[in-house]
Each structure stands twice: as C-alpha cells, then as structure tokens.
Amino acid sequence: QVQLVESGGGLVQAGGSLRLSCAGSGRTFRSYHMAWFRQAPGKEREFIAISWRIGSTYYADSVKGRFTISRDNAQNTVYLQMNSLKPEDTGVYYCAADSRLTIATVVSYREYDYWGQGTQVTVSS
C-alpha cells in the first residue's frame, strides 16, 4: 500500500512553468508505476503521463514536448515539470500509483488503486 501527497500547484500565466511533486510513503514505492492525471471542471479525469517502474515514460499527446515526468525512488517522489503552460492545462492534478498496469490500461483512471488528494493548477491567459 502507498499513500500519496501532491504539492506545487498554483496560479501561473500562460507560457509559464510549474513543477508538481508527489511524495509517496512506504518501502515499496519503486515497485509502483507512477502517473499524473488532471481533471477540469465538468470533465472526466484525464491521463497526462506515466513513469513506469522500469524507468521509461509515456505521455498524452496534449502534453508531449511540454511536460516531463520523472521519479526519485530514493526520495519516494515523482515529479511533473510543466513548461509552456496553456489555459487549457487548468485543472486539479492528481498523482496515482498502481503495480499492475499494462500499456492497454495505463490511460484509464479506473485502473489505478492509489491516489493523492490533488493540487490545483490554474493557467491564466
């Protein structure tokens, strides 16, 4: 089991940058695939990026080239560096973890067992 706590959200102008952090508890952090999702008001939770436990990464097309996910297993932390932010990036950003994902299920929020409480990101135009 893992508990997740996000931080780093805030208000930023379009074109700016933010770095989100997600701190995990437990000794088995490195055994989990770690992902970021976001949810805008009235919309379904949307996949952003994943850091597979083997170290590779995968991104949604909407953020590819602008966002970077990374993890530090020694610190039990996963990061999301967000550059060139757009107003449509606004939403609550969630960190998620699961140990049994496949390439076919990674983008579905229903497949993840563990979630953080979320952190608000607002991008003004």
N, CA and C atoms as an extended XYZ file, in Angstrom:
375
Properties=species:S:1:pos:R:3:atomname:S:1:resname:S:1:resid:I:1 pbc="F F F"
N         0.844       -1.180        0.000 N   GLN     1
C         0.000        0.000        0.000 CA  GLN     1
C         0.887        1.240        0.000 C   GLN     1
N         0.408        2.314       -0.648 N   VAL     2
C         1.178        3.548       -0.711 CA  VAL     2
C         0.233        4.725       -0.530 C   VAL     2
N         0.671        5.721        0.205 N   GLN     3
C        -0.073        6.968        0.362 CA  GLN     3
C         0.648        8.059       -0.405 C   GLN     3
N        -0.129        8.913       -1.075 N   LEU     4
C         0.437        9.908       -1.983 CA  LEU     4
C        -0.019       11.308       -1.588 C   LEU     4
N         0.921       12.261       -1.630 N   VAL     5
C         0.612       13.650       -1.306 CA  VAL     5
C         1.244       14.553       -2.363 C   VAL     5
N         0.384       15.287       -3.091 N   GLU     6
C         0.870       16.195       -4.129 CA  GLU     6
C         1.130       17.586       -3.551 C   GLU     6
N         2.018       18.316       -4.219 N   SER     7
C         2.279       19.713       -3.888 CA  SER     7
C         2.818       20.417       -5.124 C   SER     7
N         2.829       21.742       -5.072 N   GLY     8
C         3.440       22.512       -6.143 CA  GLY     8
C         2.483       23.219       -7.078 C   GLY     8
N         1.191       23.015       -6.896 N   GLY     9
C         0.235       23.695       -7.755 CA  GLY     9
C         0.184       25.188       -7.468 C   GLY     9
N        -0.543       25.914       -8.311 N   GLY    10
C        -0.678       27.348       -8.116 CA  GLY    10
C        -1.217       28.031       -9.338 C   GLY    10
N        -1.114       29.354       -9.332 N   LEU    11
C        -1.597       30.194      -10.433 CA  LEU    11
C        -0.391       30.662      -11.234 C   LEU    11
N        -0.457       30.511      -12.552 N   VAL    12
C         0.650       30.900      -13.419 CA  VAL    12
C         0.079       31.463      -14.709 C   VAL    12
N         0.814       32.365      -15.327 N   GLN    13
C         0.380       32.923      -16.604 CA  GLN    13
C         0.696       31.951      -17.740 C   GLN    13
N        -0.066       32.069      -18.806 N   ALA    14
C         0.197       31.248      -19.988 CA  ALA    14
C         1.638       31.432      -20.440 C   ALA    14
N         2.277       30.318      -20.793 N   GLY    15
C         3.674       30.333      -21.182 CA  GLY    15
C         4.627       30.075      -20.037 C   GLY    15
N         4.109       30.094      -18.814 N   GLY    16
C         4.943       29.879      -17.641 CA  GLY    16
C         5.157       28.411      -17.335 C   GLY    16
N         5.792       28.171      -16.189 N   SER    17
C         6.156       26.809      -15.788 CA  SER    17
C         5.782       26.558      -14.333 C   SER    17
N         5.541       25.299      -14.025 N   LEU    18
C         5.334       24.837      -12.660 CA  LEU    18
C         5.939       23.443      -12.547 C   LEU    18
N         6.352       23.096      -11.330 N   ARG    19
C         6.787       21.723      -11.075 CA  ARG    19
C         5.960       21.154       -9.941 C   ARG    19
N         5.278       20.072      -10.227 N   LEU    20
C         4.494       19.372       -9.219 CA  LEU    20
C         5.320       18.239       -8.626 C   LEU    20
N         5.083       17.981       -7.347 N   SER    21
C         5.737       16.866       -6.666 CA  SER    21
C         4.676       15.956       -6.068 C   SER    21
N         4.999       14.697       -5.988 N   CYS    22
C         4.113       13.723       -5.350 CA  CYS    22
C         4.980       12.844       -4.460 C   CYS    22
N         4.790       12.980       -3.165 N   ALA    23
C         5.572       12.204       -2.203 CA  ALA    23
C         4.795       10.963       -1.798 C   ALA    23
N         5.459        9.823       -1.892 N   GLY    24
C         4.822        8.562       -1.538 CA  GLY    24
C         5.392        7.984       -0.262 C   GLY    24
N         4.554        7.265        0.450 N   SER    25
C         5.003        6.597        1.669 CA  SER    25
C         5.265        5.131        1.360 C   SER    25
N         5.933        4.451        2.284 N   GLY    26
C         6.117        3.022        2.131 CA  GLY    26
C         7.435        2.655        1.494 C   GLY    26
N         7.838        1.433        1.780 N   ARG    27
C         9.134        0.948        1.324 CA  ARG    27
C         9.091        0.376       -0.069 C   ARG    27
N         7.886        0.275       -0.651 N   THR    28
C         7.748       -0.387       -1.950 CA  THR    28
C         7.453        0.596       -3.075 C   THR    28
N         7.775        1.873       -2.871 N   PHE    29
C         7.482        2.893       -3.876 CA  PHE    29
C         8.026        2.499       -5.228 C   PHE    29
N         9.220        1.961       -5.275 N   ARG    30
C         9.853        1.649       -6.548 CA  ARG    30
C         9.135        0.532       -7.309 C   ARG    30
N         8.250       -0.175       -6.653 N   SER    31
C         7.534       -1.266       -7.314 CA  SER    31
C         6.266       -0.793       -8.027 C   SER    31
N         5.959        0.493       -7.898 N   TYR    32
C         4.743        1.035       -8.495 CA  TYR    32
C         5.038        1.823       -9.767 C   TYR    32
N         4.107        1.699      -10.711 N   HIS    33
C         4.082        2.622      -11.834 CA  HIS    33
C         3.416        3.896      -11.320 C   HIS    33
N         3.990        5.044      -11.639 N   MET    34
C         3.503        6.309      -11.110 CA  MET    34
C         3.027        7.200      -12.244 C   MET    34
N         1.836        7.750      -12.083 N   ALA    35
C         1.242        8.546      -13.157 CA  ALA    35
C         0.680        9.867      -12.637 C   ALA    35
N         0.469       10.776      -13.574 N   TRP    36
C        -0.232       12.031      -13.306 CA  TRP    36
C        -1.483       12.083      -14.173 C   TRP    36
N        -2.572       12.522      -13.555 N   PHE    37
C        -3.828       12.793      -14.224 CA  PHE    37
C        -4.229       14.228      -13.893 C   PHE    37
N        -5.164       14.743      -14.660 N   ARG    38
C        -5.755       16.029      -14.302 CA  ARG    38
C        -7.251       15.969      -14.583 C   ARG    38
N        -7.958       16.857      -13.896 N   GLN    39
C        -9.407       16.927      -14.073 CA  GLN    39
C        -9.850       18.381      -14.080 C   GLN    39
N       -10.443       18.792      -15.192 N   ALA    40
C       -11.016       20.128      -15.310 CA  ALA    40
C       -12.471       20.061      -14.875 C   ALA    40
N       -13.039       21.202      -14.456 N   PRO    41
C       -14.435       21.204      -14.008 CA  PRO    41
C       -15.375       20.646      -15.070 C   PRO    41
N       -16.213       19.698      -14.671 N   GLY    42
C       -17.197       19.138      -15.578 CA  GLY    42
C       -16.656       18.120      -16.553 C   GLY    42
N       -15.379       17.786      -16.429 N   LYS    43
C       -14.768       16.832      -17.350 CA  LYS    43
C       -14.259       15.607      -16.603 C   LYS    43
N       -14.036       14.549      -17.362 N   GLU    44
C       -13.531       13.316      -16.779 CA  GLU    44
C       -12.039       13.455      -16.493 C   GLU    44
N       -11.571       12.673      -15.545 N   ARG    45
C       -10.148       12.686      -15.213 CA  ARG    45
C        -9.347       12.213      -16.428 C   ARG    45
N        -8.290       12.975      -16.744 N   GLU    46
C        -7.551       12.774      -17.996 CA  GLU    46
C        -6.117       12.345      -17.714 C   GLU    46
N        -5.653       11.321      -18.406 N   PHE    47
C        -4.278       10.867      -18.275 CA  PHE    47
C        -3.308       11.898      -18.825 C   PHE    47
N        -2.194       12.123      -18.102 N   ILE    48
C        -1.177       13.069      -18.533 CA  ILE    48
C         0.125       12.350      -18.875 C   ILE    48
N         0.637       11.582      -17.926 N   ALA    49
C         1.947       10.954      -18.122 CA  ALA    49
C         2.135        9.835      -17.115 C   ALA    49
N         3.019        8.899      -17.471 N   ILE    50
C         3.346        7.815      -16.560 CA  ILE    50
C         4.843        7.567      -16.546 C   ILE    50
N         5.341        7.243      -15.364 N   SER    51
C         6.707        6.756      -15.198 CA  SER    51
C         6.596        5.289      -14.806 C   SER    51
N         6.927        4.431      -15.766 N   TRP    52
C         6.883        3.002      -15.479 CA  TRP    52
C         7.961        2.661      -14.445 C   TRP    52
N         7.754        1.613      -13.669 N   ARG    53
C         8.710        1.287      -12.614 CA  ARG    53
C        10.069        0.889      -13.190 C   ARG    53
N        10.107        0.490      -14.462 N   ILE    54
C        11.391        0.145      -15.074 CA  ILE    54
C        12.139        1.395      -15.546 C   ILE    54
N        11.457        2.563      -15.506 N   GLY    55
C        12.157        3.806      -15.806 CA  GLY    55
C        11.709        4.522      -17.063 C   GLY    55
N        11.010        3.845      -17.947 N   SER    56
C        10.557        4.511      -19.167 CA  SER    56
C         9.336        5.378      -18.865 C   SER    56
N         8.991        6.220      -19.835 N   THR    57
C         7.889        7.159      -19.652 CA  THR    57
C         6.979        7.156      -20.879 C   THR    57
N         5.774        7.679      -20.668 N   TYR    58
C         4.794        7.761      -21.750 CA  TYR    58
C         3.905        8.968      -21.468 C   TYR    58
N         3.583        9.738      -22.525 N   TYR    59
C         2.829       10.967      -22.353 CA  TYR    59
C         1.584       11.001      -23.226 C   TYR    59
N         0.605       11.746      -22.753 N   ALA    60
C        -0.541       12.065      -23.598 CA  ALA    60
C        -0.080       13.037      -24.679 C   ALA    60
N        -0.695       12.953      -25.835 N   ASP    61
C        -0.311       13.833      -26.938 CA  ASP    61
C        -0.457       15.307      -26.580 C   ASP    61
N        -1.426       15.618      -25.745 N   SER    62
C        -1.713       17.017      -25.410 CA  SER    62
C        -0.585       17.690      -24.624 C   SER    62
N         0.296       16.911      -24.009 N   VAL    63
C         1.367       17.491      -23.193 CA  VAL    63
C         2.758       17.108      -23.679 C   VAL    63
N         2.828       16.255      -24.686 N   LYS    64
C         4.118       15.781      -25.178 CA  LYS    64
C         4.967       16.961      -25.645 C   LYS    64
N         6.228       16.985      -25.201 N   GLY    65
C         7.125       18.070      -25.557 CA  GLY    65
C         7.064       19.255      -24.617 C   GLY    65
N         6.043       19.316      -23.756 N   ARG    66
C         5.907       20.429      -22.796 CA  ARG    66
C         6.072       19.961      -21.356 C   ARG    66
N         5.597       18.753      -21.062 N   PHE    67
C         5.646       18.219      -19.695 CA  PHE    67
C         6.683       17.098      -19.631 C   PHE    67
N         7.306       16.968      -18.454 N   THR    68
C         8.265       15.888      -18.222 CA  THR    68
C         7.992       15.241      -16.871 C   THR    68
N         7.805       13.935      -16.880 N   ILE    69
C         7.628       13.189      -15.634 CA  ILE    69
C         8.958       12.547      -15.264 C   ILE    69
N         9.266       12.561      -13.986 N   SER    70
C        10.480       11.917      -13.504 CA  SER    70
C        10.224       11.385      -12.097 C   SER    70
N        11.075       10.491      -11.655 N   ARG    71
C        10.899        9.923      -10.322 CA  ARG    71
C        12.253        9.760       -9.647 C   ARG    71
N        12.208        9.870       -8.329 N   ASP    72
C        13.385        9.640       -7.498 CA  ASP    72
C        12.987        8.584       -6.479 C   ASP    72
N        13.339        7.355       -6.740 N   ASN    73
C        12.911        6.264       -5.866 CA  ASN    73
C        13.552        6.359       -4.481 C   ASN    73
N        14.733        6.938       -4.394 N   ALA    74
C        15.379        7.099       -3.090 CA  ALA    74
C        14.601        8.063       -2.201 C   ALA    74
N        13.935        9.036       -2.834 N   GLN    75
C        13.135       10.021       -2.106 CA  GLN    75
C        11.646        9.697       -2.131 C   GLN    75
N        11.273        8.580       -2.753 N   ASN    76
C         9.851        8.197       -2.863 CA  ASN    76
C         9.014        9.321       -3.471 C   ASN    76
N         9.539        9.935       -4.515 N   THR    77
C         8.868       11.109       -5.084 CA  THR    77
C         8.833       11.015       -6.601 C   THR    77
N         7.701       11.441       -7.156 N   VAL    78
C         7.570       11.589       -8.600 CA  VAL    78
C         7.252       13.054       -8.886 C   VAL    78
N         7.795       13.546       -9.985 N   TYR    79
C         7.657       14.957      -10.341 CA  TYR    79
C         6.965       15.109      -11.690 C   TYR    79
N         6.368       16.275      -11.883 N   LEU    80
C         5.841       16.643      -13.191 CA  LEU    80
C         6.289       18.075      -13.469 C   LEU    80
N         7.252       18.220      -14.362 N   GLN    81
C         7.695       19.537      -14.794 CA  GLN    81
C         6.824       19.983      -15.953 C   GLN    81
N         6.173       21.119      -15.790 N   MET    82
C         5.230       21.604      -16.796 CA  MET    82
C         5.732       22.930      -17.346 C   MET    82
N         6.042       22.953      -18.620 N   ASN    83
C         6.513       24.155      -19.299 CA  ASN    83
C         5.519       24.587      -20.362 C   ASN    83
N         5.662       25.821      -20.817 N   SER    84
C         4.794       26.361      -21.871 CA  SER    84
C         3.326       26.106      -21.557 C   SER    84
N         2.941       26.426      -20.346 N   LEU    85
C         1.580       26.138      -19.904 CA  LEU    85
C         0.555       26.943      -20.678 C   LEU    85
N        -0.607       26.309      -20.881 N   LYS    86
C        -1.713       26.913      -21.610 CA  LYS    86
C        -2.937       26.975      -20.694 C   LYS    86
N        -3.877       27.881      -20.984 N   PRO    87
C        -5.096       27.926      -20.155 CA  PRO    87
C        -5.826       26.585      -20.108 C   PRO    87
N        -5.761       25.816      -21.169 N   GLU    88
C        -6.440       24.518      -21.166 CA  GLU    88
C        -5.742       23.478      -20.300 C   GLU    88
N        -4.591       23.800      -19.738 N   ASP    89
C        -3.938       22.918      -18.773 CA  ASP    89
C        -4.509       23.087      -17.366 C   ASP    89
N        -5.404       24.034      -17.200 N   THR    90
C        -6.013       24.280      -15.890 CA  THR    90
C        -6.797       23.078      -15.405 C   THR    90
N        -6.649       22.761      -14.118 N   GLY    91
C        -7.387       21.665      -13.526 CA  GLY    91
C        -6.762       21.235      -12.216 C   GLY    91
N        -7.364       20.226      -11.619 N   VAL    92
C        -6.784       19.605      -10.436 CA  VAL    92
C        -5.900       18.453      -10.917 C   VAL    92
N        -4.661       18.478      -10.479 N   TYR    93
C        -3.695       17.468      -10.892 CA  TYR    93
C        -3.539       16.426       -9.790 C   TYR    93
N        -3.657       15.173      -10.194 N   TYR    94
C        -3.596       14.062       -9.263 CA  TYR    94
C        -2.426       13.143       -9.592 C   TYR    94
N        -1.800       12.668       -8.562 N   CYS    95
C        -0.787       11.635       -8.661 CA  CYS    95
C        -1.479       10.290       -8.402 C   CYS    95
N        -1.076        9.255       -9.148 N   ALA    96
C        -1.692        7.943       -8.990 CA  ALA    96
C        -0.630        6.856       -9.077 C   ALA    96
N        -0.920        5.740       -8.439 N   ALA    97
C         0.027        4.619       -8.430 CA  ALA    97
C        -0.710        3.306       -8.614 C   ALA    97
N        -0.047        2.412       -9.292 N   ASP    98
C        -0.569        1.055       -9.423 CA  ASP    98
C         0.593        0.143       -9.783 C   ASP    98
N         0.440       -1.130       -9.472 N   SER    99
C         1.534       -2.072       -9.730 CA  SER    99
C         1.223       -3.043      -10.852 C   SER    99
N         0.009       -2.963      -11.429 N   ARG   100
C        -0.409       -3.997      -12.365 CA  ARG   100
C        -0.820       -3.458      -13.729 C   ARG   100
N        -0.396       -2.256      -14.056 N   LEU   101
C        -0.817       -1.659      -15.313 CA  LEU   101
C        -0.183       -2.337      -16.514 C   LEU   101
N        -0.870       -2.202      -17.646 N   THR   102
C        -0.301       -2.597      -18.920 CA  THR   102
C        -0.430       -1.419      -19.864 C   THR   102
N         0.183       -1.521      -21.028 N   ILE   103
C         0.105       -0.443      -21.996 CA  ILE   103
C        -1.339       -0.215      -22.436 C   ILE   103
N        -2.153       -1.244      -22.326 N   ALA   104
C        -3.550       -1.106      -22.741 CA  ALA   104
C        -4.415       -0.409      -21.701 C   ALA   104
N        -3.969       -0.370      -20.453 N   THR   105
C        -4.808        0.157      -19.382 CA  THR   105
C        -4.280        1.437      -18.756 C   THR   105
N        -3.120        1.875      -19.159 N   VAL   106
C        -2.431        2.956      -18.459 CA  VAL   106
C        -3.201        4.268      -18.463 C   VAL   106
N        -3.968        4.540      -19.526 N   VAL   107
C        -4.623        5.836      -19.621 CA  VAL   107
C        -5.963        5.883      -18.894 C   VAL   107
N        -6.429        4.766      -18.371 N   SER   108
C        -7.728        4.719      -17.707 CA  SER   108
C        -7.579        4.960      -16.225 C   SER   108
N        -8.190        6.020      -15.688 N   TYR   109
C        -8.045        6.328      -14.262 CA  TYR   109
C        -8.647        5.213      -13.395 C   TYR   109
N        -9.573        4.450      -13.953 N   ARG   110
C       -10.229        3.383      -13.169 CA  ARG   110
C        -9.268        2.250      -12.828 C   ARG   110
N        -8.134        2.176      -13.505 N   GLU   111
C        -7.200        1.074      -13.303 CA  GLU   111
C        -6.247        1.308      -12.132 C   GLU   111
N        -6.247        2.513      -11.570 N   TYR   112
C        -5.270        2.863      -10.540 CA  TYR   112
C        -5.847        2.667       -9.146 C   TYR   112
N        -5.071        2.064       -8.290 N   ASP   113
C        -5.535        1.756       -6.937 CA  ASP   113
C        -5.316        2.899       -5.949 C   ASP   113
N        -4.286        3.711       -6.157 N   TYR   114
C        -3.905        4.700       -5.147 CA  TYR   114
C        -3.855        6.093       -5.760 C   TYR   114
N        -4.402        7.057       -5.008 N   TRP   115
C        -4.498        8.440       -5.477 CA  TRP   115
C        -4.098        9.412       -4.384 C   TRP   115
N        -3.528       10.527       -4.810 N   GLY   116
C        -3.336       11.633       -3.901 CA  GLY   116
C        -4.586       12.477       -3.833 C   GLY   116
N        -4.521       13.560       -3.047 N   GLN   117
C        -5.696       14.415       -2.832 CA  GLN   117
C        -5.856       15.454       -3.930 C   GLN   117
N        -4.820       15.642       -4.734 N   GLY   118
C        -4.882       16.592       -5.834 CA  GLY   118
C        -4.318       17.956       -5.473 C   GLY   118
N        -3.822       18.660       -6.492 N   THR   119
C        -3.337       20.022       -6.322 CA  THR   119
C        -3.819       20.857       -7.501 C   THR   119
N        -4.315       22.053       -7.213 N   GLN   120
C        -4.927       22.900       -8.239 CA  GLN   120
C        -3.856       23.620       -9.044 C   GLN   120
N        -4.005       23.563      -10.360 N   VAL   121
C        -3.175       24.334      -11.284 CA  VAL   121
C        -4.097       25.220      -12.103 C   VAL   121
N        -3.844       26.521      -12.076 N   THR   122
C        -4.637       27.469      -12.840 CA  THR   122
C        -3.709       28.269      -13.741 C   THR   122
N        -4.006       28.241      -15.034 N   VAL   123
C        -3.203       28.968      -16.012 CA  VAL   123
C        -4.056       30.093      -16.577 C   VAL   123
N        -3.629       31.315      -16.356 N   SER   124
C        -4.384       32.475      -16.837 CA  SER   124
C        -3.891       32.895      -18.219 C   SER   124
N        -4.817       33.418      -18.999 N   SER   125
C        -4.461       33.836      -20.373 CA  SER   125
C        -3.980       35.277      -20.419 C   SER   125
